[in-house]
Amino acid sequence: MATRTVTIASSHGLHARPAKLFSEAAKNSGLAVTIAKGDGAPVNAASILGVISLGANTGDEVTLSVEGDGADAVLEQLATMLQTDTDAE
């Protein structure tokens, strides 16, 4: 299992648009991906409702975990998404 802690860069946190983009990428990876905020319980990263329910705001740290073949590459892709301010695009 590959794990990494990243800081949310999106200027409005993981609201609907960035959460949708992130959860779709997690789902499309075909691997088991979870995301957790702080010491909270991890949620399925492929679930937009799960991702939004974290209440992750700008500057919050979240921990991503990916399990399966190619986990490191998927982890890198998803971490980059969270570290990019998609609201600025």
PDB file of N, CA, C and O in Angstrom:
ATOM      1  N   MET A   1       0.853  -1.189   0.000  1.00  0.00           N
ATOM      2  CA  MET A   1       0.000   0.000   0.000  1.00  0.00           C
ATOM      3  C   MET A   1       0.889   1.240   0.000  1.00  0.00           C
ATOM      4  O   MET A   1       1.847   1.337   0.767  1.00  0.00           O
ATOM      5  N   ALA A   2       0.556   2.175  -0.867  1.00  0.00           N
ATOM      6  CA  ALA A   2       1.282   3.440  -0.944  1.00  0.00           C
ATOM      7  C   ALA A   2       0.464   4.508  -0.223  1.00  0.00           C
ATOM      8  O   ALA A   2      -0.749   4.606  -0.412  1.00  0.00           O
ATOM      9  N   THR A   3       1.140   5.308   0.606  1.00  0.00           N
ATOM     10  CA  THR A   3       0.457   6.334   1.402  1.00  0.00           C
ATOM     11  C   THR A   3       1.228   7.637   1.333  1.00  0.00           C
ATOM     12  O   THR A   3       2.459   7.648   1.307  1.00  0.00           O
ATOM     13  N   ARG A   4       0.482   8.741   1.305  1.00  0.00           N
ATOM     14  CA  ARG A   4       1.118  10.058   1.307  1.00  0.00           C
ATOM     15  C   ARG A   4       0.175  11.078   1.936  1.00  0.00           C
ATOM     16  O   ARG A   4      -1.038  11.018   1.740  1.00  0.00           O
ATOM     17  N   THR A   5       0.741  12.009   2.688  1.00  0.00           N
ATOM     18  CA  THR A   5      -0.021  13.117   3.254  1.00  0.00           C
ATOM     19  C   THR A   5       0.249  14.351   2.414  1.00  0.00           C
ATOM     20  O   THR A   5       1.401  14.695   2.151  1.00  0.00           O
ATOM     21  N   VAL A   6      -0.827  15.021   1.989  1.00  0.00           N
ATOM     22  CA  VAL A   6      -0.709  16.211   1.151  1.00  0.00           C
ATOM     23  C   VAL A   6      -1.587  17.321   1.707  1.00  0.00           C
ATOM     24  O   VAL A   6      -2.499  17.078   2.497  1.00  0.00           O
ATOM     25  N   THR A   7      -1.294  18.541   1.281  1.00  0.00           N
ATOM     26  CA  THR A   7      -2.052  19.712   1.702  1.00  0.00           C
ATOM     27  C   THR A   7      -2.988  20.137   0.581  1.00  0.00           C
ATOM     28  O   THR A   7      -2.583  20.233  -0.577  1.00  0.00           O
ATOM     29  N   ILE A   8      -4.243  20.392   0.936  1.00  0.00           N
ATOM     30  CA  ILE A   8      -5.252  20.815  -0.042  1.00  0.00           C
ATOM     31  C   ILE A   8      -4.910  22.218  -0.532  1.00  0.00           C
ATOM     32  O   ILE A   8      -4.776  23.144   0.269  1.00  0.00           O
ATOM     33  N   ALA A   9      -4.767  22.376  -1.852  1.00  0.00           N
ATOM     34  CA  ALA A   9      -4.397  23.671  -2.424  1.00  0.00           C
ATOM     35  C   ALA A   9      -5.579  24.440  -2.990  1.00  0.00           C
ATOM     36  O   ALA A   9      -5.512  25.661  -3.129  1.00  0.00           O
ATOM     37  N   SER A  10      -6.651  23.748  -3.317  1.00  0.00           N
ATOM     38  CA  SER A  10      -7.797  24.407  -3.938  1.00  0.00           C
ATOM     39  C   SER A  10      -8.300  25.532  -3.034  1.00  0.00           C
ATOM     40  O   SER A  10      -8.550  25.316  -1.848  1.00  0.00           O
ATOM     41  N   SER A  11      -8.444  26.715  -3.591  1.00  0.00           N
ATOM     42  CA  SER A  11      -8.727  27.905  -2.783  1.00  0.00           C
ATOM     43  C   SER A  11     -10.049  27.849  -2.026  1.00  0.00           C
ATOM     44  O   SER A  11     -10.268  28.637  -1.106  1.00  0.00           O
ATOM     45  N   HIS A  12     -10.930  26.928  -2.399  1.00  0.00           N
ATOM     46  CA  HIS A  12     -12.195  26.774  -1.683  1.00  0.00           C
ATOM     47  C   HIS A  12     -12.314  25.388  -1.058  1.00  0.00           C
ATOM     48  O   HIS A  12     -13.409  24.963  -0.691  1.00  0.00           O
ATOM     49  N   GLY A  13     -11.196  24.687  -0.937  1.00  0.00           N
ATOM     50  CA  GLY A  13     -11.208  23.353  -0.351  1.00  0.00           C
ATOM     51  C   GLY A  13     -11.778  22.323  -1.318  1.00  0.00           C
ATOM     52  O   GLY A  13     -11.911  22.576  -2.515  1.00  0.00           O
ATOM     53  N   LEU A  14     -12.112  21.153  -0.769  1.00  0.00           N
ATOM     54  CA  LEU A  14     -12.655  20.086  -1.610  1.00  0.00           C
ATOM     55  C   LEU A  14     -14.171  20.202  -1.693  1.00  0.00           C
ATOM     56  O   LEU A  14     -14.899  19.349  -1.185  1.00  0.00           O
ATOM     57  N   HIS A  15     -14.636  21.263  -2.335  1.00  0.00           N
ATOM     58  CA  HIS A  15     -16.067  21.432  -2.563  1.00  0.00           C
ATOM     59  C   HIS A  15     -16.441  20.623  -3.810  1.00  0.00           C
ATOM     60  O   HIS A  15     -15.627  19.840  -4.300  1.00  0.00           O
ATOM     61  N   ALA A  16     -17.637  20.798  -4.319  1.00  0.00           N
ATOM     62  CA  ALA A  16     -18.191  19.938  -5.358  1.00  0.00           C
ATOM     63  C   ALA A  16     -17.291  19.739  -6.588  1.00  0.00           C
ATOM     64  O   ALA A  16     -17.049  18.600  -6.986  1.00  0.00           O
ATOM     65  N   ARG A  17     -16.800  20.808  -7.184  1.00  0.00           N
ATOM     66  CA  ARG A  17     -16.037  20.653  -8.432  1.00  0.00           C
ATOM     67  C   ARG A  17     -14.725  19.900  -8.233  1.00  0.00           C
ATOM     68  O   ARG A  17     -14.506  18.899  -8.914  1.00  0.00           O
ATOM     69  N   PRO A  18     -13.837  20.336  -7.327  1.00  0.00           N
ATOM     70  CA  PRO A  18     -12.597  19.579  -7.167  1.00  0.00           C
ATOM     71  C   PRO A  18     -12.836  18.182  -6.597  1.00  0.00           C
ATOM     72  O   PRO A  18     -12.092  17.255  -6.919  1.00  0.00           O
ATOM     73  N   ALA A  19     -13.853  18.013  -5.762  1.00  0.00           N
ATOM     74  CA  ALA A  19     -14.162  16.687  -5.216  1.00  0.00           C
ATOM     75  C   ALA A  19     -14.608  15.754  -6.339  1.00  0.00           C
ATOM     76  O   ALA A  19     -14.249  14.577  -6.352  1.00  0.00           O
ATOM     77  N   LYS A  20     -15.391  16.283  -7.282  1.00  0.00           N
ATOM     78  CA  LYS A  20     -15.843  15.478  -8.425  1.00  0.00           C
ATOM     79  C   LYS A  20     -14.658  15.044  -9.279  1.00  0.00           C
ATOM     80  O   LYS A  20     -14.541  13.870  -9.631  1.00  0.00           O
ATOM     81  N   LEU A  21     -13.785  15.981  -9.612  1.00  0.00           N
ATOM     82  CA  LEU A  21     -12.609  15.653 -10.424  1.00  0.00           C
ATOM     83  C   LEU A  21     -11.733  14.615  -9.734  1.00  0.00           C
ATOM     84  O   LEU A  21     -11.262  13.664 -10.359  1.00  0.00           O
ATOM     85  N   PHE A  22     -11.522  14.813  -8.431  1.00  0.00           N
ATOM     86  CA  PHE A  22     -10.681  13.900  -7.654  1.00  0.00           C
ATOM     87  C   PHE A  22     -11.314  12.508  -7.559  1.00  0.00           C
ATOM     88  O   PHE A  22     -10.642  11.503  -7.792  1.00  0.00           O
ATOM     89  N   SER A  23     -12.596  12.447  -7.218  1.00  0.00           N
ATOM     90  CA  SER A  23     -13.245  11.150  -7.043  1.00  0.00           C
ATOM     91  C   SER A  23     -13.331  10.391  -8.367  1.00  0.00           C
ATOM     92  O   SER A  23     -13.209   9.166  -8.384  1.00  0.00           O
ATOM     93  N   GLU A  24     -13.540  11.099  -9.471  1.00  0.00           N
ATOM     94  CA  GLU A  24     -13.561  10.444 -10.778  1.00  0.00           C
ATOM     95  C   GLU A  24     -12.196   9.855 -11.117  1.00  0.00           C
ATOM     96  O   GLU A  24     -12.114   8.746 -11.645  1.00  0.00           O
ATOM     97  N   ALA A  25     -11.123  10.589 -10.818  1.00  0.00           N
ATOM     98  CA  ALA A  25      -9.776  10.084 -11.070  1.00  0.00           C
ATOM     99  C   ALA A  25      -9.488   8.861 -10.205  1.00  0.00           C
ATOM    100  O   ALA A  25      -8.871   7.903 -10.670  1.00  0.00           O
ATOM    101  N   ALA A  26      -9.932   8.888  -8.950  1.00  0.00           N
ATOM    102  CA  ALA A  26      -9.736   7.738  -8.063  1.00  0.00           C
ATOM    103  C   ALA A  26     -10.497   6.531  -8.609  1.00  0.00           C
ATOM    104  O   ALA A  26      -9.965   5.422  -8.641  1.00  0.00           O
ATOM    105  N   LYS A  27     -11.728   6.746  -9.033  1.00  0.00           N
ATOM    106  CA  LYS A  27     -12.542   5.650  -9.578  1.00  0.00           C
ATOM    107  C   LYS A  27     -11.919   5.095 -10.849  1.00  0.00           C
ATOM    108  O   LYS A  27     -11.830   3.879 -11.020  1.00  0.00           O
ATOM    109  N   ASN A  28     -11.486   5.984 -11.742  1.00  0.00           N
ATOM    110  CA  ASN A  28     -10.916   5.565 -13.021  1.00  0.00           C
ATOM    111  C   ASN A  28      -9.577   4.844 -12.874  1.00  0.00           C
ATOM    112  O   ASN A  28      -9.137   4.162 -13.799  1.00  0.00           O
ATOM    113  N   SER A  29      -8.932   4.991 -11.725  1.00  0.00           N
ATOM    114  CA  SER A  29      -7.645   4.308 -11.510  1.00  0.00           C
ATOM    115  C   SER A  29      -7.832   2.799 -11.425  1.00  0.00           C
ATOM    116  O   SER A  29      -6.910   2.039 -11.719  1.00  0.00           O
ATOM    117  N   GLY A  30      -9.021   2.367 -11.025  1.00  0.00           N
ATOM    118  CA  GLY A  30      -9.273   0.941 -10.892  1.00  0.00           C
ATOM    119  C   GLY A  30      -8.682   0.325  -9.638  1.00  0.00           C
ATOM    120  O   GLY A  30      -8.762  -0.887  -9.438  1.00  0.00           O
ATOM    121  N   LEU A  31      -8.084   1.160  -8.789  1.00  0.00           N
ATOM    122  CA  LEU A  31      -7.466   0.665  -7.553  1.00  0.00           C
ATOM    123  C   LEU A  31      -8.281   1.113  -6.347  1.00  0.00           C
ATOM    124  O   LEU A  31      -9.125   2.003  -6.443  1.00  0.00           O
ATOM    125  N   ALA A  32      -8.012   0.478  -5.212  1.00  0.00           N
ATOM    126  CA  ALA A  32      -8.660   0.858  -3.959  1.00  0.00           C
ATOM    127  C   ALA A  32      -7.953   2.095  -3.417  1.00  0.00           C
ATOM    128  O   ALA A  32      -6.775   2.039  -3.063  1.00  0.00           O
ATOM    129  N   VAL A  33      -8.679   3.217  -3.354  1.00  0.00           N
ATOM    130  CA  VAL A  33      -8.101   4.482  -2.903  1.00  0.00           C
ATOM    131  C   VAL A  33      -8.938   5.018  -1.749  1.00  0.00           C
ATOM    132  O   VAL A  33     -10.164   5.076  -1.836  1.00  0.00           O
ATOM    133  N   THR A  34      -8.267   5.410  -0.668  1.00  0.00           N
ATOM    134  CA  THR A  34      -8.964   6.055   0.443  1.00  0.00           C
ATOM    135  C   THR A  34      -8.314   7.398   0.725  1.00  0.00           C
ATOM    136  O   THR A  34      -7.156   7.636   0.381  1.00  0.00           O
ATOM    137  N   ILE A  35      -9.090   8.272   1.360  1.00  0.00           N
ATOM    138  CA  ILE A  35      -8.610   9.593   1.753  1.00  0.00           C
ATOM    139  C   ILE A  35      -9.138   9.867   3.156  1.00  0.00           C
ATOM    140  O   ILE A  35     -10.292   9.572   3.464  1.00  0.00           O
ATOM    141  N   ALA A  36      -8.285  10.432   3.997  1.00  0.00           N
ATOM    142  CA  ALA A  36      -8.678  10.752   5.373  1.00  0.00           C
ATOM    143  C   ALA A  36      -8.155  12.130   5.728  1.00  0.00           C
ATOM    144  O   ALA A  36      -7.072  12.528   5.298  1.00  0.00           O
ATOM    145  N   LYS A  37      -8.931  12.849   6.514  1.00  0.00           N
ATOM    146  CA  LYS A  37      -8.521  14.176   6.989  1.00  0.00           C
ATOM    147  C   LYS A  37      -8.092  14.036   8.444  1.00  0.00           C
ATOM    148  O   LYS A  37      -8.847  13.551   9.286  1.00  0.00           O
ATOM    149  N   GLY A  38      -6.868  14.468   8.722  1.00  0.00           N
ATOM    150  CA  GLY A  38      -6.357  14.393  10.092  1.00  0.00           C
ATOM    151  C   GLY A  38      -6.419  12.980  10.628  1.00  0.00           C
ATOM    152  O   GLY A  38      -6.007  12.030   9.961  1.00  0.00           O
ATOM    153  N   ASP A  39      -6.940  12.847  11.843  1.00  0.00           N
ATOM    154  CA  ASP A  39      -7.055  11.531  12.469  1.00  0.00           C
ATOM    155  C   ASP A  39      -8.398  10.878  12.183  1.00  0.00           C
ATOM    156  O   ASP A  39      -8.730   9.850  12.773  1.00  0.00           O
ATOM    157  N   GLY A  40      -9.172  11.469  11.279  1.00  0.00           N
ATOM    158  CA  GLY A  40     -10.497  10.944  10.953  1.00  0.00           C
ATOM    159  C   GLY A  40     -10.430   9.625  10.214  1.00  0.00           C
ATOM    160  O   GLY A  40      -9.379   9.222   9.716  1.00  0.00           O
ATOM    161  N   ALA A  41     -11.562   8.966  10.154  1.00  0.00           N
ATOM    162  CA  ALA A  41     -11.662   7.689   9.448  1.00  0.00           C
ATOM    163  C   ALA A  41     -11.508   7.892   7.948  1.00  0.00           C
ATOM    164  O   ALA A  41     -12.023   8.867   7.401  1.00  0.00           O
ATOM    165  N   PRO A  42     -10.814   6.993   7.284  1.00  0.00           N
ATOM    166  CA  PRO A  42     -10.675   7.108   5.829  1.00  0.00           C
ATOM    167  C   PRO A  42     -11.996   6.811   5.134  1.00  0.00           C
ATOM    168  O   PRO A  42     -12.802   6.012   5.609  1.00  0.00           O
ATOM    169  N   VAL A  43     -12.201   7.478   3.990  1.00  0.00           N
ATOM    170  CA  VAL A  43     -13.389   7.253   3.169  1.00  0.00           C
ATOM    171  C   VAL A  43     -12.940   6.804   1.782  1.00  0.00           C
ATOM    172  O   VAL A  43     -11.795   7.019   1.386  1.00  0.00           O
ATOM    173  N   ASN A  44     -13.845   6.188   1.064  1.00  0.00           N
ATOM    174  CA  ASN A  44     -13.599   5.752  -0.300  1.00  0.00           C
ATOM    175  C   ASN A  44     -13.406   6.994  -1.178  1.00  0.00           C
ATOM    176  O   ASN A  44     -14.324   7.801  -1.324  1.00  0.00           O
ATOM    177  N   ALA A  45     -12.230   7.142  -1.752  1.00  0.00           N
ATOM    178  CA  ALA A  45     -11.934   8.329  -2.555  1.00  0.00           C
ATOM    179  C   ALA A  45     -12.704   8.355  -3.869  1.00  0.00           C
ATOM    180  O   ALA A  45     -12.785   9.401  -4.512  1.00  0.00           O
ATOM    181  N   ALA A  46     -13.269   7.226  -4.278  1.00  0.00           N
ATOM    182  CA  ALA A  46     -14.055   7.185  -5.509  1.00  0.00           C
ATOM    183  C   ALA A  46     -15.486   7.655  -5.281  1.00  0.00           C
ATOM    184  O   ALA A  46     -16.267   7.745  -6.228  1.00  0.00           O
ATOM    185  N   SER A  47     -15.834   7.955  -4.039  1.00  0.00           N
ATOM    186  CA  SER A  47     -17.179   8.434  -3.703  1.00  0.00           C
ATOM    187  C   SER A  47     -17.151   9.946  -3.501  1.00  0.00           C
ATOM    188  O   SER A  47     -16.532  10.437  -2.557  1.00  0.00           O
ATOM    189  N   ILE A  48     -17.823  10.685  -4.391  1.00  0.00           N
ATOM    190  CA  ILE A  48     -17.836  12.145  -4.261  1.00  0.00           C
ATOM    191  C   ILE A  48     -18.455  12.561  -2.932  1.00  0.00           C
ATOM    192  O   ILE A  48     -17.997  13.520  -2.311  1.00  0.00           O
ATOM    193  N   LEU A  49     -19.484  11.854  -2.493  1.00  0.00           N
ATOM    194  CA  LEU A  49     -20.105  12.204  -1.206  1.00  0.00           C
ATOM    195  C   LEU A  49     -19.143  11.956  -0.047  1.00  0.00           C
ATOM    196  O   LEU A  49     -19.099  12.735   0.906  1.00  0.00           O
ATOM    197  N   GLY A  50     -18.376  10.874  -0.130  1.00  0.00           N
ATOM    198  CA  GLY A  50     -17.383  10.594   0.900  1.00  0.00           C
ATOM    199  C   GLY A  50     -16.325  11.675   0.955  1.00  0.00           C
ATOM    200  O   GLY A  50     -15.940  12.124   2.035  1.00  0.00           O
ATOM    201  N   VAL A  51     -15.854  12.095  -0.210  1.00  0.00           N
ATOM    202  CA  VAL A  51     -14.811  13.125  -0.288  1.00  0.00           C
ATOM    203  C   VAL A  51     -15.337  14.458   0.254  1.00  0.00           C
ATOM    204  O   VAL A  51     -14.652  15.123   1.031  1.00  0.00           O
ATOM    205  N   ILE A  52     -16.548  14.849  -0.151  1.00  0.00           N
ATOM    206  CA  ILE A  52     -17.126  16.105   0.328  1.00  0.00           C
ATOM    207  C   ILE A  52     -17.364  16.047   1.838  1.00  0.00           C
ATOM    208  O   ILE A  52     -17.198  17.046   2.538  1.00  0.00           O
ATOM    209  N   SER A  53     -17.755  14.868   2.335  1.00  0.00           N
ATOM    210  CA  SER A  53     -18.056  14.732   3.766  1.00  0.00           C
ATOM    211  C   SER A  53     -16.839  14.961   4.661  1.00  0.00           C
ATOM    212  O   SER A  53     -16.991  15.185   5.862  1.00  0.00           O
ATOM    213  N   LEU A  54     -15.647  14.909   4.096  1.00  0.00           N
ATOM    214  CA  LEU A  54     -14.439  15.177   4.890  1.00  0.00           C
ATOM    215  C   LEU A  54     -14.405  16.623   5.380  1.00  0.00           C
ATOM    216  O   LEU A  54     -13.822  16.915   6.424  1.00  0.00           O
ATOM    217  N   GLY A  55     -15.024  17.517   4.632  1.00  0.00           N
ATOM    218  CA  GLY A  55     -14.985  18.929   4.993  1.00  0.00           C
ATOM    219  C   GLY A  55     -13.572  19.496   4.914  1.00  0.00           C
ATOM    220  O   GLY A  55     -13.184  20.328   5.734  1.00  0.00           O
ATOM    221  N   ALA A  56     -12.806  19.042   3.925  1.00  0.00           N
ATOM    222  CA  ALA A  56     -11.414  19.476   3.775  1.00  0.00           C
ATOM    223  C   ALA A  56     -11.368  20.872   3.157  1.00  0.00           C
ATOM    224  O   ALA A  56     -11.918  21.108   2.081  1.00  0.00           O
ATOM    225  N   ASN A  57     -10.712  21.779   3.849  1.00  0.00           N
ATOM    226  CA  ASN A  57     -10.576  23.159   3.405  1.00  0.00           C
ATOM    227  C   ASN A  57      -9.163  23.441   2.930  1.00  0.00           C
ATOM    228  O   ASN A  57      -8.268  22.613   3.103  1.00  0.00           O
ATOM    229  N   THR A  58      -8.961  24.596   2.338  1.00  0.00           N
ATOM    230  CA  THR A  58      -7.637  25.014   1.894  1.00  0.00           C
ATOM    231  C   THR A  58      -6.658  24.927   3.054  1.00  0.00           C
ATOM    232  O   THR A  58      -6.940  25.415   4.149  1.00  0.00           O
ATOM    233  N   GLY A  59      -5.516  24.311   2.817  1.00  0.00           N
ATOM    234  CA  GLY A  59      -4.473  24.199   3.835  1.00  0.00           C
ATOM    235  C   GLY A  59      -4.610  22.995   4.746  1.00  0.00           C
ATOM    236  O   GLY A  59      -3.694  22.703   5.514  1.00  0.00           O
ATOM    237  N   ASP A  60      -5.747  22.278   4.680  1.00  0.00           N
ATOM    238  CA  ASP A  60      -5.909  21.065   5.487  1.00  0.00           C
ATOM    239  C   ASP A  60      -5.034  19.958   4.919  1.00  0.00           C
ATOM    240  O   ASP A  60      -4.808  19.880   3.711  1.00  0.00           O
ATOM    241  N   GLU A  61      -4.546  19.104   5.813  1.00  0.00           N
ATOM    242  CA  GLU A  61      -3.778  17.946   5.374  1.00  0.00           C
ATOM    243  C   GLU A  61      -4.685  16.728   5.301  1.00  0.00           C
ATOM    244  O   GLU A  61      -5.500  16.485   6.191  1.00  0.00           O
ATOM    245  N   VAL A  62      -4.528  15.969   4.224  1.00  0.00           N
ATOM    246  CA  VAL A  62      -5.260  14.723   4.049  1.00  0.00           C
ATOM    247  C   VAL A  62      -4.257  13.623   3.734  1.00  0.00           C
ATOM    248  O   VAL A  62      -3.186  13.876   3.181  1.00  0.00           O
ATOM    249  N   THR A  63      -4.621  12.403   4.093  1.00  0.00           N
ATOM    250  CA  THR A  63      -3.764  11.260   3.815  1.00  0.00           C
ATOM    251  C   THR A  63      -4.421  10.375   2.783  1.00  0.00           C
ATOM    252  O   THR A  63      -5.551   9.918   2.955  1.00  0.00           O
ATOM    253  N   LEU A  64      -3.693  10.140   1.705  1.00  0.00           N
ATOM    254  CA  LEU A  64      -4.147   9.271   0.626  1.00  0.00           C
ATOM    255  C   LEU A  64      -3.501   7.910   0.781  1.00  0.00           C
ATOM    256  O   LEU A  64      -2.321   7.813   1.118  1.00  0.00           O
ATOM    257  N   SER A  65      -4.266   6.858   0.537  1.00  0.00           N
ATOM    258  CA  SER A  65      -3.736   5.497   0.528  1.00  0.00           C
ATOM    259  C   SER A  65      -4.253   4.798  -0.715  1.00  0.00           C
ATOM    260  O   SER A  65      -5.441   4.859  -1.031  1.00  0.00           O
ATOM    261  N   VAL A  66      -3.343   4.132  -1.419  1.00  0.00           N
ATOM    262  CA  VAL A  66      -3.700   3.429  -2.650  1.00  0.00           C
ATOM    263  C   VAL A  66      -3.140   2.018  -2.558  1.00  0.00           C
ATOM    264  O   VAL A  66      -1.984   1.814  -2.186  1.00  0.00           O
ATOM    265  N   GLU A  67      -3.982   1.046  -2.905  1.00  0.00           N
ATOM    266  CA  GLU A  67      -3.560  -0.344  -2.836  1.00  0.00           C
ATOM    267  C   GLU A  67      -3.758  -1.009  -4.187  1.00  0.00           C
ATOM    268  O   GLU A  67      -4.813  -0.875  -4.807  1.00  0.00           O
ATOM    269  N   GLY A  68      -2.731  -1.731  -4.642  1.00  0.00           N
ATOM    270  CA  GLY A  68      -2.817  -2.470  -5.896  1.00  0.00           C
ATOM    271  C   GLY A  68      -1.617  -2.204  -6.785  1.00  0.00           C
ATOM    272  O   GLY A  68      -0.754  -1.388  -6.462  1.00  0.00           O
ATOM    273  N   ASP A  69      -1.577  -2.903  -7.907  1.00  0.00           N
ATOM    274  CA  ASP A  69      -0.492  -2.733  -8.872  1.00  0.00           C
ATOM    275  C   ASP A  69      -0.534  -1.326  -9.448  1.00  0.00           C
ATOM    276  O   ASP A  69      -1.585  -0.860  -9.886  1.00  0.00           O
ATOM    277  N   GLY A  70       0.598  -0.658  -9.449  1.00  0.00           N
ATOM    278  CA  GLY A  70       0.681   0.702  -9.962  1.00  0.00           C
ATOM    279  C   GLY A  70       0.258   1.751  -8.948  1.00  0.00           C
ATOM    280  O   GLY A  70      -0.023   2.891  -9.317  1.00  0.00           O
ATOM    281  N   ALA A  71       0.209   1.375  -7.661  1.00  0.00           N
ATOM    282  CA  ALA A  71      -0.256   2.288  -6.610  1.00  0.00           C
ATOM    283  C   ALA A  71       0.563   3.563  -6.546  1.00  0.00           C
ATOM    284  O   ALA A  71       0.009   4.641  -6.329  1.00  0.00           O
ATOM    285  N   ASP A  72       1.871   3.462  -6.731  1.00  0.00           N
ATOM    286  CA  ASP A  72       2.720   4.656  -6.625  1.00  0.00           C
ATOM    287  C   ASP A  72       2.374   5.689  -7.693  1.00  0.00           C
ATOM    288  O   ASP A  72       2.331   6.884  -7.402  1.00  0.00           O
ATOM    289  N   ALA A  73       2.128   5.250  -8.913  1.00  0.00           N
ATOM    290  CA  ALA A  73       1.788   6.176 -10.003  1.00  0.00           C
ATOM    291  C   ALA A  73       0.431   6.831  -9.757  1.00  0.00           C
ATOM    292  O   ALA A  73       0.262   8.029  -9.988  1.00  0.00           O
ATOM    293  N   VAL A  74      -0.538   6.035  -9.284  1.00  0.00           N
ATOM    294  CA  VAL A  74      -1.867   6.582  -8.995  1.00  0.00           C
ATOM    295  C   VAL A  74      -1.775   7.565  -7.843  1.00  0.00           C
ATOM    296  O   VAL A  74      -2.396   8.627  -7.876  1.00  0.00           O
ATOM    297  N   LEU A  75      -1.003   7.214  -6.824  1.00  0.00           N
ATOM    298  CA  LEU A  75      -0.822   8.104  -5.681  1.00  0.00           C
ATOM    299  C   LEU A  75      -0.220   9.434  -6.119  1.00  0.00           C
ATOM    300  O   LEU A  75      -0.653  10.491  -5.661  1.00  0.00           O
ATOM    301  N   GLU A  76       0.757   9.389  -6.988  1.00  0.00           N
ATOM    302  CA  GLU A  76       1.388  10.613  -7.500  1.00  0.00           C
ATOM    303  C   GLU A  76       0.368  11.479  -8.247  1.00  0.00           C
ATOM    304  O   GLU A  76       0.319  12.692  -8.048  1.00  0.00           O
ATOM    305  N   GLN A  77      -0.439  10.857  -9.101  1.00  0.00           N
ATOM    306  CA  GLN A  77      -1.444  11.592  -9.878  1.00  0.00           C
ATOM    307  C   GLN A  77      -2.469  12.256  -8.954  1.00  0.00           C
ATOM    308  O   GLN A  77      -2.783  13.435  -9.118  1.00  0.00           O
ATOM    309  N   LEU A  78      -2.985  11.503  -7.991  1.00  0.00           N
ATOM    310  CA  LEU A  78      -4.014  12.037  -7.103  1.00  0.00           C
ATOM    311  C   LEU A  78      -3.449  13.110  -6.169  1.00  0.00           C
ATOM    312  O   LEU A  78      -4.114  14.110  -5.897  1.00  0.00           O
ATOM    313  N   ALA A  79      -2.234  12.906  -5.685  1.00  0.00           N
ATOM    314  CA  ALA A  79      -1.603  13.906  -4.823  1.00  0.00           C
ATOM    315  C   ALA A  79      -1.405  15.207  -5.581  1.00  0.00           C
ATOM    316  O   ALA A  79      -1.634  16.286  -5.033  1.00  0.00           O
ATOM    317  N   THR A  80      -0.982  15.116  -6.839  1.00  0.00           N
ATOM    318  CA  THR A  80      -0.787  16.313  -7.670  1.00  0.00           C
ATOM    319  C   THR A  80      -2.110  17.049  -7.849  1.00  0.00           C
ATOM    320  O   THR A  80      -2.140  18.279  -7.829  1.00  0.00           O
ATOM    321  N   MET A  81      -3.196  16.314  -8.023  1.00  0.00           N
ATOM    322  CA  MET A  81      -4.504  16.950  -8.175  1.00  0.00           C
ATOM    323  C   MET A  81      -4.862  17.764  -6.926  1.00  0.00           C
ATOM    324  O   MET A  81      -5.342  18.892  -7.031  1.00  0.00           O
ATOM    325  N   LEU A  82      -4.627  17.188  -5.753  1.00  0.00           N
ATOM    326  CA  LEU A  82      -4.970  17.871  -4.514  1.00  0.00           C
ATOM    327  C   LEU A  82      -4.057  19.059  -4.235  1.00  0.00           C
ATOM    328  O   LEU A  82      -4.452  20.002  -3.550  1.00  0.00           O
ATOM    329  N   GLN A  83      -2.850  19.013  -4.758  1.00  0.00           N
ATOM    330  CA  GLN A  83      -1.888  20.092  -4.531  1.00  0.00           C
ATOM    331  C   GLN A  83      -1.982  21.168  -5.612  1.00  0.00           C
ATOM    332  O   GLN A  83      -1.134  22.059  -5.675  1.00  0.00           O
ATOM    333  N   THR A  84      -3.006  21.091  -6.461  1.00  0.00           N
ATOM    334  CA  THR A  84      -3.235  22.072  -7.517  1.00  0.00           C
ATOM    335  C   THR A  84      -4.519  22.837  -7.215  1.00  0.00           C
ATOM    336  O   THR A  84      -5.533  22.229  -6.871  1.00  0.00           O
ATOM    337  N   ASP A  85      -4.488  24.151  -7.337  1.00  0.00           N
ATOM    338  CA  ASP A  85      -5.682  24.955  -7.089  1.00  0.00           C
ATOM    339  C   ASP A  85      -6.569  24.908  -8.328  1.00  0.00           C
ATOM    340  O   ASP A  85      -6.426  25.729  -9.235  1.00  0.00           O
ATOM    341  N   THR A  86      -7.488  23.938  -8.360  1.00  0.00           N
ATOM    342  CA  THR A  86      -8.381  23.781  -9.516  1.00  0.00           C
ATOM    343  C   THR A  86      -9.373  24.935  -9.619  1.00  0.00           C
ATOM    344  O   THR A  86      -9.969  25.140 -10.676  1.00  0.00           O
ATOM    345  N   ASP A  87      -9.557  25.689  -8.546  1.00  0.00           N
ATOM    346  CA  ASP A  87     -10.455  26.847  -8.591  1.00  0.00           C
ATOM    347  C   ASP A  87      -9.828  28.014  -9.354  1.00  0.00           C
ATOM    348  O   ASP A  87     -10.533  28.935  -9.764  1.00  0.00           O
ATOM    349  N   ALA A  88      -8.517  27.980  -9.545  1.00  0.00           N
ATOM    350  CA  ALA A  88      -7.821  29.064 -10.241  1.00  0.00           C
ATOM    351  C   ALA A  88      -7.828  28.844 -11.752  1.00  0.00           C
ATOM    352  O   ALA A  88      -7.473  29.744 -12.513  1.00  0.00           O
ATOM    353  N   GLU A  89      -8.229  27.658 -12.185  1.00  0.00           N
ATOM    354  CA  GLU A  89      -8.199  27.343 -13.621  1.00  0.00           C
ATOM    355  C   GLU A  89      -9.366  27.930 -14.350  1.00  0.00           C
ATOM    356  O   GLU A  89      -9.487  27.757 -15.563  1.00  0.00           O
TER     357      GLU A  89
END
